Amino acid sequence: MDEAFLLPDPLALSPQEGALAVRAELARRAVDGEAALAAGASFARLLQPLEQSERRLCERMAPLAHAARILPDPDRREIFDWLAEEVATRSARESADPRLLAAVEAILADPRLSGAERAVAEAWRRSLEASGAGLRAEARARLAAIEAELTRLELEYEYAIRDAEDAFALDVRDEALPELAPEERAPLAAAARAAGRDGWLRIGLRGAEAELVLTRSPDRALRETIDRARATVASELGPGGPAFDNGERLLRILLLRQERARLLGKPSPAHAAFLDRMAKSPEEALAFLRDLTAIVRPRAEAELALLADFARSRLGLRELAPWDLPWVRDRYLRAAFGIARERLRRFFPLSAVLAGLGRFLEDRFALKLKRLAAAAYPGAFWCLIEREKGQCLGALLCDLLARKGKQDGAWMDLWRPPGGPELPIAILVADALPPGEGGEPSLTPEELLTLFHELGHVIHALIDRSGYMSLAGPDGAPFDGMELPSMLFEGLGRDAAALAACSRDPESEAPIPVAFCRRLTEALRFGEAIDLLRQVELARFDLELHLDADAASPGRALAILERIRRDTALLPVPAWDRLPHHFGHLFGGGYEAGYYGYLWAEGLARQLSSALASPASGARFLEDVLAPGEIEPLADRLRRFLGSDPDPLAGLALADDPDRAHLKR
């Protein structure tokens, strides 16, 4: 295969050129839509062209959105912002067009529709009804204005988090972090040198850097400083102060979401968000979370009691604060499992990780991962994903290292360059610690599991054979099933053999022993209940906030969070905590009333994992559950594959295991 086509550069297109292409597609879409409506309703004349236009629009927006998230370029950001607002406004107007809703209903009355065509038409009807297509003209116009303003505010909310994080820098002496590995120390020292502080280490708030302090520094005051900075990001108390405060944006976003729900005749934004989910209502999802709280909390309390006893007896800490927990957990893993974090990163160099991910895909799902050339911008590279018989699923552009101006976190986007090959391109972005000068990037086990997670999204996006945007991949899945492949891949990545395959001993050049990886797997499991309870807290906050009629009142979000934490918080939370100001998934990432989906999907993934015993069963899962898309409901496909009803709560109700060694040490 000619690999030249795999080297397009999503940053090569200027924002001005990209904006012209997007606006041209919007104009074409409007003209074609009017012509199709005038010609009479049919799937081939109306919905199929709209689906194709939706794909083209995504193709043109994807590189612009990608550049705005990874580059510290105010001009790109400004152009993308107004363009995203224009797209949201036009899409809202189209989606609220009563003529389009009437045409879709007429199409659904056609008995000749195929199963896929009927599923597409049903998806359009749900979307149109949720957009107010059945409302009066004044309400439709107001909904379009709300969507435009929300698009702008949600982008500003995300930018404020990124800018506030970039505004923070703390220089410390080497002795503040005595246990860093050379590959961890090098980038921090280089950042300090670039700022004229030779001999110091510069700490930022990017995930990897902050975690180094919280897990490794014996200096309790330093840990508190970093924890406080992270917990107050984009608030009046955080780095940069009022300049990056999301407080007013947060209230305005909530107010607009409530107004939108009222216009749509829904009792709350949460009810408006539940269009097509496996959970039938926000009340059902909330009941799931409350049941999960009762299951997980006793286990989390047992884990915390073990850490508190260890902290008192071995570390001289009489009481634990939130900023102590990562450090005490790290000390405990050293004592109980012989796991030293500063020694772990060097066992997972990126070249070994990619080889291991390829082995994982081959052994579990009968797929191949092939690394190709470097990409057109620093630190990024291309891969190819194929079936075993050589059929290419798509290309993968990897950008895995943190840098200033790049959005924190990890995500996956799908891109098809206009005029390029039919094969899709997935863009996988992460924020691992960059190496020192000339060194090879290496990952912590947690960063490795993040790659497994995002790889699940990649495969879900590339495996689709439905052929329709409305049905395909993560975006076509029900919102609480969207994370199923990613949570499945992340869970399977915790297997000792999978970890061993991603490793290389720097001295012997061989993979580290599976026996050590079993111990590492057990260590990674310690604190699992504490982590689950934290996820329950975030998910409950999301749902209860979007169910609350007074959520847009000043101070209400923090009051709701404080009430939930009476059930979920294991340690007292400082009064200065400002989680609502930087909860990007909720107020900038499109997860409103849907964050519970991570836990819902994790429960389903745990059910599935025992059914994937061979490459053949993994390939069958891809083909029978993921590839068809939403031609039929995900719950039905899972039921057929599992041979039983999917049950997320059962999957998360961890079986009693009296031999779990970490609770006996």
C-alpha positions in Angstrom: 0.0 0.0 0.0 1.2 3.5 -0.8 1.7 5.2 2.6 2.1 8.7 1.3 -1.7 9.3 1.8 -1.1 8.7 5.5 0.8 11.9 5.9 -1.7 14.8 5.7 -1.2 17.5 8.3 -4.3 18.7 10.2 -2.4 21.9 11.1 -1.4 22.7 7.5 -4.8 24.3 6.7 -4.9 27.9 7.7 -7.9 28.8 9.9 -9.0 31.3 7.2 -9.0 28.5 4.5 -10.7 26.2 6.9 -13.4 28.7 7.7 -14.1 29.3 4.0 -14.5 25.5 3.4 -16.9 25.2 6.4 -19.0 28.2 5.3 -19.1 26.8 1.7 -20.4 23.5 3.0 -23.0 25.3 5.2 -24.2 27.2 2.1 -24.3 24.1 0.0 -26.2 22.3 2.7 -28.9 25.0 2.9 -29.4 25.1 -0.9 -29.5 21.3 -1.2 -31.8 21.0 1.8 -34.3 23.5 0.3 -34.2 21.7 -3.0 -34.8 18.3 -1.4 -37.7 19.6 0.7 -39.3 21.1 -2.4 -38.9 17.8 -4.4 -40.8 15.7 -1.8 -39.7 13.6 1.1 -37.7 10.5 0.4 -34.7 8.9 2.1 -32.5 9.1 -1.0 -33.4 12.8 -1.8 -33.3 14.2 1.8 -31.7 12.2 4.6 -28.9 10.5 2.6 -27.6 13.9 1.3 -28.0 15.3 4.8 -25.9 12.5 6.3 -23.3 13.0 3.6 -23.2 16.8 4.3 -22.9 16.1 8.0 -19.8 14.0 7.3 -18.3 16.7 5.1 -18.9 19.3 7.7 -17.2 17.2 10.4 -14.3 16.6 8.0 -13.9 20.4 7.6 -14.3 21.3 11.3 -12.1 18.5 12.7 -8.6 20.0 11.8 -9.8 23.4 13.0 -11.0 22.1 16.3 -7.8 20.0 16.7 -5.6 23.0 16.2 -7.6 25.2 18.6 -7.1 22.5 21.3 -3.4 21.8 20.9 -1.8 25.1 19.8 -1.4 28.3 21.9 -2.5 30.4 19.0 -5.0 33.1 19.8 -5.8 33.8 16.1 -6.7 30.1 15.4 -8.7 30.0 18.6 -10.7 33.2 17.8 -11.5 32.0 14.2 -12.6 28.6 15.4 -14.7 30.1 18.1 -16.9 32.3 15.8 -17.0 29.5 13.3 -18.2 27.0 15.9 -20.8 29.5 17.0 -22.0 30.0 13.4 -22.2 26.2 12.8 -24.2 25.8 16.0 -26.6 28.6 15.1 -27.2 27.2 11.6 -27.5 23.6 12.8 -30.0 24.7 15.5 -32.1 26.5 12.9 -32.1 23.5 10.6 -32.8 21.0 13.4 -35.8 23.2 14.5 -37.3 23.3 11.0 -40.9 21.9 11.2 -40.8 21.1 7.4 -37.9 18.8 8.0 -39.6 17.1 10.9 -42.7 16.6 8.7 -40.6 15.2 5.9 -38.8 12.7 8.2 -42.1 11.5 9.6 -43.3 11.0 6.0 -40.1 9.0 5.3 -40.7 6.8 8.3 -44.1 5.9 7.0 -42.5 4.3 3.9 -42.6 0.5 4.4 -39.8 0.0 1.9 -37.1 1.5 4.2 -34.2 -0.8 5.1 -33.3 -1.4 8.7 -30.4 1.0 8.5 -32.5 3.7 6.7 -35.2 3.4 9.3 -32.7 3.7 12.1 -31.2 6.9 10.5 -34.7 8.4 10.1 -35.6 7.6 13.7 -32.3 9.2 14.9 -33.2 12.4 12.9 -36.7 12.5 14.3 -35.4 12.3 17.9 -32.9 15.0 17.2 -35.4 17.2 15.5 -37.9 16.8 18.3 -35.2 17.5 20.9 -34.3 20.7 18.9 -37.8 22.1 19.0 -38.9 21.4 15.5 -42.5 21.1 16.7 -42.5 24.5 18.5 -43.7 27.9 17.5 -41.4 30.1 15.4 -40.5 32.4 18.4 -39.4 29.4 20.5 -37.4 27.9 17.6 -35.5 31.2 17.1 -34.8 31.5 20.8 -33.5 27.9 20.9 -31.1 28.7 18.0 -29.8 31.7 19.9 -29.3 29.6 23.1 -27.3 27.0 21.2 -25.0 29.7 19.7 -24.4 31.3 23.1 -23.8 28.0 24.8 -21.3 27.0 22.1 -19.4 30.2 22.8 -19.6 30.0 26.6 -18.5 26.3 26.7 -15.5 27.1 24.5 -14.6 30.0 26.8 -15.0 27.8 29.8 -12.5 25.3 28.4 -10.0 28.0 27.4 -10.1 29.5 30.8 -9.1 26.2 32.4 -6.2 25.8 30.0 -5.1 29.4 30.4 -5.3 29.3 34.2 -3.2 26.1 34.2 -0.6 27.7 32.0 -0.5 30.8 34.3 0.8 28.6 37.1 4.5 27.7 37.6 6.3 26.8 40.8 10.1 26.5 41.0 11.4 24.1 43.6 14.8 22.8 44.6 15.8 19.2 43.7 15.5 18.1 47.3 11.8 18.8 47.2 11.4 15.8 44.9 14.3 13.5 45.8 12.9 10.3 44.3 12.4 11.4 40.7 13.8 9.2 38.0 16.2 10.9 35.6 13.6 10.8 32.8 11.1 12.5 35.1 13.5 15.2 36.4 14.9 16.2 33.0 11.8 18.0 31.5 11.2 19.8 34.8 14.8 21.0 35.0 14.7 22.0 31.3 11.6 24.1 31.9 13.3 25.8 34.8 16.4 26.5 32.8 14.3 28.0 30.0 12.9 30.4 32.6 16.4 31.3 33.8 16.3 29.2 36.9 19.2 26.8 36.3 19.4 24.1 39.1 15.7 24.3 39.9 12.7 22.2 38.9 9.7 24.0 37.4 6.3 22.4 38.3 3.1 23.1 36.3 -0.4 22.0 36.6 -0.5 19.6 33.7 -1.6 16.2 35.0 1.8 14.4 34.9 3.7 17.3 36.6 1.2 17.8 39.4 1.0 14.1 40.0 4.8 13.9 40.4 4.5 16.3 43.4 1.4 14.8 44.9 2.7 11.2 44.8 6.4 11.8 45.4 7.1 14.9 47.5 7.7 14.3 51.2 7.0 18.1 51.7 3.4 18.3 52.9 3.2 22.0 52.4 4.3 21.6 48.8 1.7 18.9 48.2 -1.0 21.2 49.6 0.2 24.1 47.4 -0.2 22.0 44.2 -3.5 20.4 45.4 -4.9 23.8 46.1 -3.8 25.2 42.8 -5.5 22.3 41.0 -8.6 22.5 43.0 -9.1 26.2 42.4 -8.2 26.4 38.7 -10.4 28.8 36.8 -11.9 30.2 39.9 -11.6 33.5 41.8 -9.1 31.8 44.1 -7.0 30.0 41.5 -3.9 30.7 39.3 -4.4 34.0 37.5 -7.2 35.0 39.8 -10.3 36.7 38.4 -8.9 36.9 34.9 -9.7 33.2 34.4 -12.7 32.8 36.7 -15.4 30.6 35.2 -17.9 31.5 37.9 -20.1 33.7 35.8 -19.8 31.5 32.7 -20.9 28.5 34.8 -24.0 30.2 36.0 -24.9 31.5 32.6 -24.4 28.0 31.1 -26.7 26.5 33.7 -29.3 29.2 33.2 -29.3 28.7 29.4 -29.6 24.9 29.8 -32.6 25.4 32.0 -34.3 27.8 29.6 -33.7 25.4 26.8 -35.3 22.6 28.8 -38.3 24.7 29.5 -38.8 25.7 25.9 -38.7 22.0 25.0 -41.3 21.2 27.6 -38.9 19.2 29.8 -38.8 19.5 33.6 -35.0 19.9 33.8 -31.8 19.9 31.6 -31.2 16.4 32.7 -34.6 15.2 31.3 -33.8 17.1 28.1 -30.5 15.3 27.7 -32.0 11.8 28.0 -32.9 11.3 24.3 -31.7 7.8 23.5 -29.8 6.2 26.4 -29.7 2.7 27.9 -30.9 4.3 31.2 -34.5 5.3 30.5 -34.5 8.5 32.6 -32.2 10.6 34.9 -34.0 9.1 37.9 -33.0 5.6 36.8 -29.4 6.7 36.3 -29.4 8.5 39.7 -30.8 5.3 41.4 -28.0 3.4 39.8 -25.4 5.8 41.3 -27.0 5.7 44.7 -27.1 1.9 44.7 -23.4 2.0 43.6 -22.6 4.4 46.5 -23.9 1.9 49.0 -21.9 -0.9 47.4 -18.6 0.9 47.0 -18.4 3.1 50.1 -17.7 0.3 52.7 -14.9 -1.0 50.5 -13.5 2.5 50.0 -13.6 3.0 53.8 -11.7 -0.2 54.3 -9.0 0.9 51.9 -8.8 4.3 53.5 -8.6 2.8 57.0 -5.6 0.7 55.9 -3.9 3.8 54.5 -4.7 5.9 57.6 -3.2 3.2 59.9 -0.1 3.0 57.7 0.3 6.8 57.7 0.1 6.9 61.5 2.4 4.0 62.2 4.9 4.4 59.4 4.8 8.0 58.3 3.9 9.9 61.5 0.8 11.5 60.0 -1.9 11.5 62.6 -4.7 12.8 60.2 -4.9 12.6 56.5 -5.8 15.5 54.2 -6.8 15.2 50.5 -3.2 16.2 49.5 -1.8 13.5 51.6 -3.7 10.6 50.0 -1.7 10.2 46.8 1.6 10.3 48.7 0.5 7.9 51.4 -0.9 5.6 48.7 2.5 5.7 47.0 4.4 4.9 50.2 2.0 2.0 50.9 2.5 0.5 47.5 6.3 0.6 48.1 5.9 -1.1 51.4 3.2 -3.6 50.6 4.1 -4.5 47.0 7.7 -3.4 46.5 6.5 -0.9 43.7 8.6 2.2 43.4 7.0 4.7 40.9 10.3 6.3 40.0 11.5 2.9 38.7 8.3 2.1 36.8 8.4 4.7 34.0 11.6 3.5 32.5 10.1 0.1 32.0 7.5 1.5 29.6 9.3 3.4 26.8 7.0 4.4 24.0 8.5 2.0 21.5 7.8 -0.9 23.8 4.3 0.4 24.6 3.4 0.6 20.9 4.7 -2.9 20.3 2.6 -4.1 23.3 -0.5 -2.3 22.1 -0.1 -4.0 18.8 0.3 -7.4 20.5 -2.9 -6.6 22.5 -4.9 -5.8 19.4 -3.7 -9.0 17.7 -4.2 -11.3 20.7 -7.5 -9.9 21.8 -9.2 -8.7 18.6 -7.3 -10.1 15.6 -6.2 -6.6 14.5 -2.7 -5.3 13.7 -1.0 -1.9 14.6 1.8 -0.7 12.4 3.9 2.3 13.2 4.7 4.5 10.2 6.5 7.8 9.8 6.7 10.9 12.1 4.0 13.4 11.6 4.4 16.9 10.4 4.6 18.4 13.9 7.0 17.7 16.8 6.4 14.6 18.9 3.6 13.2 16.8 3.6 10.1 14.5 1.5 7.9 12.3 0.2 4.3 12.7 -1.9 2.1 10.6 -4.6 -0.3 11.9 -5.3 -3.4 9.9 -7.3 -6.6 10.1 -5.2 -9.7 10.1 -5.9 -10.4 6.4 -4.4 -7.0 5.4 -7.6 -5.0 5.1 -6.9 -1.5 6.4 -9.4 0.0 8.9 -7.8 3.4 9.1 -4.8 5.5 10.0 -4.0 6.8 13.5 -2.2 10.1 14.2 -0.7 10.1 17.7 0.1 13.2 19.7 0.8 11.9 23.2 3.0 14.4 25.0 2.0 17.4 27.2 3.2 20.9 26.2 2.4 24.5 27.1 -0.8 25.7 25.4 -2.1 22.2 24.6 -5.4 21.2 26.3 -4.9 18.9 29.3 -6.2 15.4 29.2 -6.6 12.7 26.5 -9.1 12.3 23.7 -9.8 10.9 20.3 -11.1 12.7 17.2 -12.1 11.3 13.8 -11.0 13.1 10.6 -11.4 12.4 6.9 -9.4 15.0 4.9 -11.6 16.4 2.1 -10.5 15.0 -1.3 -8.3 12.4 0.4 -8.6 8.7 0.8 -11.8 7.1 2.0 -10.1 5.5 4.9 -10.8 7.5 8.1 -8.1 9.0 10.3 -8.3 8.9 14.1 -6.4 11.5 16.0 -5.3 10.3 19.5 -4.2 13.0 21.9 -2.7 12.5 25.4 -0.6 14.5 27.9 2.2 12.2 29.0 5.4 13.8 30.5 7.8 14.7 27.6 11.3 13.3 27.8 14.5 15.1 28.4 16.5 16.4 25.4 17.2 13.5 23.0 15.4 10.9 25.2 12.6 8.5 24.3 9.2 9.3 25.9 8.2 6.8 28.6 4.9 6.3 30.4 3.7 5.5 33.9 1.3 2.5 34.2 -1.6 5.0 34.6 -0.6 6.8 31.4 -0.4 3.5 29.7 -4.0 2.6 30.8 -5.1 6.0 29.4 -3.7 4.9 26.0 -5.6 1.6 26.3 -8.8 3.6 27.0 -8.4 6.0 24.1 -7.5 3.1 21.8 -10.9 1.7 22.5 -12.5 4.9 21.2 -10.2 4.7 18.1 -11.3 1.1 17.3 -15.0 2.0 17.9 -14.7 4.9 15.4 -12.8 3.0 12.7 -14.6 -0.4 12.8 -18.0 1.1 11.8 -19.7 -0.5 8.8 -23.1 1.2 9.1 -22.1 4.0 6.7 -24.1 6.7 8.4 -23.0 9.4 10.8 -26.1 9.1 12.9 -25.4 5.5 13.7 -21.6 5.2 13.7 -19.0 4.8 16.3 -18.9 6.8 19.6 -21.2 9.6 18.4 -23.8 7.2 17.1 -23.9 5.1 20.3 -26.3 5.8 23.2 -24.5 8.3 25.4 -24.1 5.9 28.3 -22.8 3.2 26.0 -20.3 5.5 24.2 -17.5 4.7 26.7 -18.1 0.9 26.6 -15.2 0.1 24.2 -12.8 2.4 26.0 -13.6 1.1 29.5 -13.3 -2.5 28.1 -9.9 -1.8 26.6 -8.7 -0.1 29.8 -9.9 -3.0 31.9 -8.2 -5.6 29.6 -5.1 -3.4 29.7 -4.7 -4.1 33.4 -4.0 -7.8 32.7 -0.5 -8.8 33.7 0.3 -10.2 30.3 -0.8 -7.0 28.6 1.3 -4.8 30.9 4.3 -7.1 30.3 3.9 -6.9 26.6 4.1 -3.1 26.8 7.3 -3.1 28.8 11.1 -3.4 28.2 13.8 -3.7 30.9 16.4 -1.0 30.1 19.2 -3.4 31.1 18.2 -6.7 29.6 16.1 -5.2 26.7 13.5 -8.0 27.5 10.0 -7.5 28.7 9.7 -7.4 32.4 8.5 -10.7 34.0 4.8 -11.4 34.0 5.2 -12.3 37.8 6.2 -8.7 38.5 3.4 -7.4 36.3 0.9 -9.5 38.4 2.2 -7.7 41.5 1.9 -4.4 39.6 -1.6 -5.3 38.6 -2.5 -6.0 42.2 -0.9 -2.7 43.2 -2.9 -0.8 40.6 -6.1 -2.4 42.0 -5.4 -1.0 45.4 -7.5 2.0 45.9 -10.0 0.9 43.2 -12.9 1.5 45.6 -11.6 4.9 46.6 -11.4 5.8 42.9 -14.8 4.4 42.1 -16.4 6.4 44.9 -14.8 9.5 43.5 -16.3 8.8 40.1 -19.7 8.2 41.7 -19.4 11.6 43.4 -18.7 13.4 40.1 -21.5 11.6 38.3 -24.0 12.3 41.1 -23.0 16.0 41.1 -23.6 16.1 37.3 -27.1 14.6 37.5 -28.3 16.3 40.6 -27.0 19.7 39.4 -28.9 19.3 36.1 -32.0 18.1 37.9 -32.0 21.1 40.3 -34.4 24.0 39.5 -32.1 26.5 41.4 -28.8 25.3 40.0 -28.1 28.6 38.3 -28.3 30.5 41.6 -24.9 31.7 43.0 -23.4 29.2 45.4 -25.9 26.5 44.5 -23.5 24.2 42.7 -21.1 24.2 45.6 -24.0 23.5 48.0 -25.2 20.5 45.9 -21.7 19.2 45.8 -21.3 19.6 49.6 -24.5 17.6 50.2 -23.4 14.8 47.9 -20.0 14.6 49.5 -21.7 13.7 52.8 -22.3 10.3 51.1 -19.2 10.1 49.0 -16.2 12.1 50.5 -13.9 10.0 52.7 -11.9 13.0 53.9 -13.0 16.6 54.7 -12.9 18.8 51.6 -11.4 22.2 52.0 -13.7 25.2 51.7 -11.6 26.6 48.9 -12.3 23.6 46.6 -13.9 24.9 43.3 -14.6 21.8 41.3 -17.5 23.3 39.3 -15.2 25.9 37.9 -13.0 23.3 36.1 -15.2 20.3 35.5 -14.6 20.4 31.7 -16.6 17.3 30.9 -19.8 19.0 32.2 -19.4 22.6 31.0 -17.1 22.3 28.0 -17.1 18.7 26.9 -20.7 17.9 26.2 -21.3 15.4 29.0 -24.1 17.3 30.8 -26.3 14.8 32.7 -24.1 12.0 31.1 -21.0 11.7 33.2 -22.5 8.6 34.9 -22.0 6.9 31.5 -18.4 6.2 32.5 -19.5 4.0 35.4 -22.4 2.5 33.5 -20.1 1.6 30.6 -17.4 0.2 33.1 -20.0 -2.1 34.6 -21.0 -3.4 31.2 -17.3 -3.7 30.3 -16.6 -5.9 33.3 -19.5 -8.1 32.2 -18.0 -8.4 28.7 -14.4 -9.0 29.7 -14.9 -12.6 30.7 -16.6 -13.3 27.3 -13.5 -12.2 25.4 -11.3 -15.2 25.8 -9.7 -15.4 22.3 -9.0 -13.3 19.2 -12.0 -15.0 17.6 -14.3 -13.8 20.4 -12.8 -10.4 20.3 -13.2 -10.1 16.6 -16.8 -11.3 17.0 -17.4 -8.5 19.6 -16.1 -5.9 17.1 -18.1 -7.3 14.2 -21.4 -8.1 16.1 -21.5 -5.4 18.7 -19.5 -2.4 17.6 -19.4 -2.4 13.7 -23.2 -2.4 13.0 -23.7 0.9 14.9 -27.2 1.8 16.1 -29.1 -0.1 13.4 -30.5 -1.9 16.4 -30.1 -0.8 20.0 -26.8 -1.5 21.8 -28.6 -3.3 24.6 -30.0 -5.8 22.2 -26.6 -6.4 20.6 -25.0 -6.9 24.0 -27.8 -9.2 25.2 -27.2 -11.4 22.1 -23.4 -11.5 22.5 -23.5 -12.1 26.3 -26.4 -14.5 26.3 -27.9 -12.6 29.2 -29.2 -9.1 30.1 -26.5 -6.4 30.3 -26.4 -5.1 33.9 -23.9 -2.3 34.8 -24.6 -2.5 38.5 -23.8 -6.2 38.7 -20.6 -5.6 36.8 -19.5 -3.0 39.3 -20.6 -4.9 42.4 -17.1 -6.2 43.1 -17.2 -9.8 44.3 -16.2 -10.5 47.8 -12.7 -11.9 47.8 -11.2 -12.6 51.3 -7.9 -13.3 49.7 -7.4 -9.8 48.3 -3.9 -9.4 49.7 -3.8 -5.7 49.8 -6.5 -5.6 52.4 -4.6 -8.0 54.7 -1.2 -6.3 54.7 
